[in-house]
Amino acid sequence: MHSNTGDPMARTAYLVERETVSEWAATVDVLIVGFGMAGACAAIEACKTGASVLIVERTSGCTGTTSAASGHFYLGGGTPVQLACGYEDDPEDMAKYLEAVALEPDRDKIRLYCEGSVAHFNWLEDQGIPFERSYYPHKNVIQPGKECLIWTGNEQVWPYREMAKPAPRGHKVAFEGEEGGGALALRILSDRAVEADAQVYPDSKVEALVRENGRIVGVRVRRFGEAIHLRANKGVILAAGGFGQNPAMVAEHVPILASAYVQGSPYDDGLGIQMGVAAGGVAIHMGQPFLTSPFYPPENLLKGILVNCDGQRFVAEDSYHSRSSIYATQQPEGIVYLIVDSRTFAYPHFAALTKQSLIDGFETIAEMEAGLGIRAGTLQGTMEAYNVHAADGEDPTFHKHPKWLQPLTEGPYAAFDLSFGRAVYTGFTLGGLKVSSDAEVLTERGQAVPGLYAAGACASNIAQDSNGYASGTCLGEASFFGRRAGRHAAGTLN
Ligand SMILES: Cc1cc2nc3c(=O)[nH]c(=O)nc-3n(C[C@H](O)[C@H](O)[C@H](O)COP(=O)(O)OP(=O)(O)OC[C@H]3O[C@@H](n4cnc5c(N)ncnc54)[C@H](O)[C@@H]3O)c2cc1C
């Protein structure tokens, strides 16, 4: 879905014409709005060409959403980590997978990303980001330790496992713990950008783009209460994050997030997207959130089943957590239960965060139906059918992987409440400016807005919706296309 975001009066405020600028406070080749993952990578690459680069960052330091990220990068095609851990992968299989899960696959862009993935991994490592040559074998949201390689998408989930040869592609920055990998990577990349001679204006908010003869040639910045103008002779790169913290944009485009806990930088206010749209760009996939309330780890819980208030299953439970979560939000009244038996019982690891709760234990499924207010016989029917097939290692309805199939026949049984609105679902926005493979901001007709680029969460590239998301795609594409933005804006990429 394409969107123009906001009313025309507001839009003009994000774009001013050159005639209104009386003086340039500074002139550089490439100006970058935002010092997160996309901005840092763009800066390093632009500097490498010899271009003069200025990063304008609204906060005092590198505190964007990247610094809250766990630290997964979705990379493949035979990275040194995949090879060291004994996993074969090639760009073709990776591309097939990403095309299969995409809402609206941009084949050229996906192929470019997959074919450049190994070189990009090497580049990240060359910048100093540490990645162990190790594999984490369990199904988890994020590895608790420094292990690198993990399955972070739906590669082994039906029908995708039949559409492309599966491989684990989540690469975690070597960092002990579930949080902090993104911050470590950003600290390293921002150091590299500064060493490469990028200038930084912290505590400075870009509030409008400046246009001259149809080309974006600079920005207006609010700095310590004063407005100044900065000229960019070669290009302006928007790397200013998403819009999850802008209530009006959330209400307009992705209202489901208003009922969720939106994570990320407080400056994910959509200003980058609004400036891009004001300059003639178009925003796409604006209605798509990343949304999740993970019920695993422990992975044993994947052997349970998810049912709605009619006692029906609705998704393969071994799906990546944002896939099962988005299906959960689409159930009648958002009501969803995780049903386990005594052999599969465990408390969900993230329950303290997600507020998923144990409703009760029940001796029989008939008692459970009564306790949950599910029509008598329906859940019993679902479980009987599930158990018969699970005993044969099959799931004809949703094709859950045999690894997670085990009849649920050992009472007592337990039900956890995963309902949307009762359990906490966390999320962020995925929509953003439509961009070319070189990060040029595109108009509705697909023409580049001269002088304007976008990368990271304010652009829309590979990560398009919760259903097809794999952990690591956002940092992967922010860094990959951020680099391309830097090179193209500096004039060394056609
Ligand atoms: C809790 C959490 C965990 C996550 N974990 C992962 C993960 O492991 N792997 C993954 O791939 N993705 C992850 N994501 C998503 C990922 O972190 C983001 O998509 C990614 O970091 C976005 O990078 P960015 O450079 O586009 O934006 P940011 O890192 O947010 O950087 C944008 C910068 O622009 C600045 N800015 C904004 N407006 C202006 C302005 N007008 N003028 C000047 N500066 C401005 C901001 O202050 C900010 O510093 C996670 C997200 C969350 C919330």
The ligand as a Tripos MOL2 file, in Angstrom:
@<TRIPOS>MOLECULE
LIG
   53    58     1     0     0
SMALL
NO_CHARGES

@<TRIPOS>ATOM
      1 C1         14.0630   -4.0740   21.2770 C.3       1 LIG1
      2 C2         14.4540   -4.1740   19.8330 C.ar      1 LIG1
      3 C3         15.3370   -5.1730   19.4290 C.ar      1 LIG1
      4 C4         15.6860   -5.2840   18.0890 C.ar      1 LIG1
      5 N1         16.5920   -6.2510   17.7360 N.ar      1 LIG1
      6 C5         16.9410   -6.3590   16.4280 C.ar      1 LIG1
      7 C6         17.9220   -7.3170   16.0330 C.ar      1 LIG1
      8 O1         18.5320   -8.0260   16.8320 O.2       1 LIG1
      9 N2         18.1790   -7.4170   14.7100 N.ar      1 LIG1
     10 C7         17.5630   -6.6380   13.7690 C.ar      1 LIG1
     11 O2         17.8240   -6.7960   12.5910 O.2       1 LIG1
     12 N3         16.6920   -5.6730   14.1430 N.ar      1 LIG1
     13 C8         16.3760   -5.5140   15.4300 C.ar      1 LIG1
     14 N4         15.4990   -4.5350   15.7980 N.ar      1 LIG1
     15 C9         15.1200   -3.5210   14.7780 C.3       1 LIG1
     16 C10        16.3320   -2.6080   14.5240 C.3       1 LIG1
     17 O3         16.9350   -2.2960   15.7640 O.3       1 LIG1
     18 C11        15.9920   -1.3120   13.7970 C.3       1 LIG1
     19 O4         15.1960   -1.5560   12.6730 O.3       1 LIG1
     20 C12        17.2980   -0.6360   13.3360 C.3       1 LIG1
     21 O5         18.1550   -0.4760   14.4430 O.3       1 LIG1
     22 C13        17.0230    0.7060   12.7040 C.3       1 LIG1
     23 O6         18.2550    1.3310   12.4300 O.3       1 LIG1
     24 P1         18.2590    2.8010   11.8530 P.3       1 LIG1
     25 O7         19.6600    3.1800   11.6240 O.co2     1 LIG1
     26 O8         17.3240    2.8780   10.7140 O.co2     1 LIG1
     27 O9         17.5620    3.6690   12.9920 O.3       1 LIG1
     28 P2         18.0930    4.1300   14.4430 P.3       1 LIG1
     29 O10        19.0770    3.2050   15.0040 O.co2     1 LIG1
     30 O11        16.8760    4.4190   15.2580 O.co2     1 LIG1
     31 O12        18.8360    5.4850   14.1370 O.3       1 LIG1
     32 C14        18.1310    6.6260   13.7250 C.3       1 LIG1
     33 C15        18.7900    7.8440   14.3450 C.3       1 LIG1
     34 O13        18.2310    9.0100   13.7710 O.3       1 LIG1
     35 C16        18.1020   10.0080   14.7790 C.3       1 LIG1
     36 N5         17.0960   10.9580   14.3240 N.ar      1 LIG1
     37 C17        15.7650   10.7690   14.2050 C.ar      1 LIG1
     38 N6         15.1670   11.8680   13.6960 N.ar      1 LIG1
     39 C18        16.1580   12.7590   13.4640 C.ar      1 LIG1
     40 C19        16.1760   14.0850   12.9450 C.ar      1 LIG1
     41 N7         15.0520   14.6790   12.5350 N.pl3     1 LIG1
     42 N8         17.3560   14.7420   12.8960 N.ar      1 LIG1
     43 C20        18.5170   14.1610   13.3030 C.ar      1 LIG1
     44 N9         18.5440   12.8850   13.8010 N.ar      1 LIG1
     45 C21        17.3900   12.2070   13.8740 C.ar      1 LIG1
     46 C22        17.7040    9.2210   16.0090 C.3       1 LIG1
     47 O14        17.9940    9.9340   17.2010 O.3       1 LIG1
     48 C23        18.5550    7.9560   15.8500 C.3       1 LIG1
     49 O15        19.7980    8.0650   16.4990 O.3       1 LIG1
     50 C24        15.1420   -4.3930   17.1320 C.ar      1 LIG1
     51 C25        14.2530   -3.3950   17.5270 C.ar      1 LIG1
     52 C26        13.9180   -3.2760   18.8690 C.ar      1 LIG1
     53 C27        12.9760   -2.1900   19.2650 C.3       1 LIG1
@<TRIPOS>BOND
     1     1     2 1
     2     2     3 ar
     3     2    52 ar
     4     3     4 ar
     5     4     5 ar
     6     4    50 ar
     7     5     6 ar
     8     6     7 ar
     9     6    13 1
    10     7     8 2
    11     7     9 ar
    12     9    10 ar
    13    10    11 2
    14    10    12 ar
    15    12    13 ar
    16    13    14 ar
    17    14    15 1
    18    14    50 ar
    19    15    16 1
    20    16    17 1
    21    16    18 1
    22    18    19 1
    23    18    20 1
    24    20    21 1
    25    20    22 1
    26    22    23 1
    27    23    24 1
    28    24    25 2
    29    24    26 1
    30    24    27 1
    31    27    28 1
    32    28    29 2
    33    28    30 1
    34    28    31 1
    35    31    32 1
    36    32    33 1
    37    33    34 1
    38    33    48 1
    39    34    35 1
    40    35    36 1
    41    35    46 1
    42    36    37 ar
    43    36    45 ar
    44    37    38 ar
    45    38    39 ar
    46    39    40 ar
    47    39    45 ar
    48    40    41 1
    49    40    42 ar
    50    42    43 ar
    51    43    44 ar
    52    44    45 ar
    53    46    47 1
    54    46    48 1
    55    48    49 1
    56    50    51 ar
    57    51    52 ar
    58    52    53 1
@<TRIPOS>SUBSTRUCTURE
     1 LIG1         1 GROUP 0 **** ****
